């Protein structure tokens, strides 16, 4: 199996200089999903559903899932 980048490495790449800014809640969501996929860490939703903060967090969660899928697809291609 290929080496999986760390959460910090993926976060640095995802939010590299030049990208449009994202809220801290959004970034927390991305990190939470990557922590779950890479380290098996479950982080409970830190915001009440129906709030803008929860919406941003969950949108970040979705991006984290996309980052993970792209990473997995790339590793699968390299293994073949």
N, C-alpha and C positions, 0 to 999 in steps of 0.2 A: 504494500500500500504506500502511496505517496505521502510525503509530509504535508500535514494540514497547517496552514498559517494560523497564527494566534489571533484571538479576538482583537487585540490591539493593532496588529498588522492590518487586518481587514478593515478596521475602523479608520486607520490612517489613510488607507487607500481610498475608501469610500468617501471620505470627507477631506480629501486633499485640497490644498489651496487652489482657488480658481472655480470651485464648485459653488453654486448658489447656496447661501446660508440656510441652515435648518435649525429648528428650535432644539433646545436641550431635551425636551420631551420626545421629540422625534428620534434624536440620537440615542436616547435611553432605550427606546423601542428596538432600534437596530441592534444595539449591544445586547439587549435581553435575548433576542432571538439567536444571535450568534453564540452567546454563552450557553444557551440551551442545546444548540446543535453540536458545538465543539466540546464543551465541558460537561454537558448533562445537567447544568445548573438551571433550576426553575426559579424564575423571579416573578413574584405575584404582581399583578397590575397595580401600580402605585397611585392610580387616579380613579376617581368615581366615573363609572360609565355615563355617557351623555355629556361629559365636559369636553371642552376644546383640548385640554391636556390629554385626556384619554384618547381622543381621536388622533391627535398627533402621535402619541405613543404607539397606537395600533397601526398607523400608517408606516411608522418606522419599523415595526414588527414585520410588516409585509415586505419592506425593502430588505430587511435582514434575511428573510426566507428566500428572496430572489438572489441575493448575494450567495447564499448557501447552495442553491440549485445550480447557479453558474459555476461555482467552485467544483461541485460534484460532477457536473457534466464535463468540465475540463479535465479533471483527474481521470474520469472514465475514458475519455478520448486518448489520454497519454498512456493509459494502461493497455490499450488495444494494439 
